[in-house]
């Protein structure tokens, strides 16, 4: 039986490292006491084997085994391609 892996959708903020993309995942949730909607941001370093990600791309990342000190995710697919400047 295959293990269900966590997936996240986020935006690439940096793709300057070799085979690595920094992905910011945003989630909006209501504050438990004040009931105001708060945006929570988390940064993940994701493995990008072929260096195809660019800053601004929307991607889906999947949890994987530790690949380095900080990389525990890999880019599964590019959902939306950012415009080239």
C-alpha angles and dihedrals in degrees: 000000000000119000116244108241125212115250130195134186118219149139126266110239099174133018098166096112121085111264092347133102127188109224125193115208117197126199127180120211137163117255108247096227107025097035092220117139109250126193114224118198126196126183121216130184107222130192113246105186099190099033091241098138121099130191110277097029118134108228142176114229127197129206114249141164117296108283097178140344093296106014116097099141136065132203108255098181144341107245097183128014117221120230116262115242 
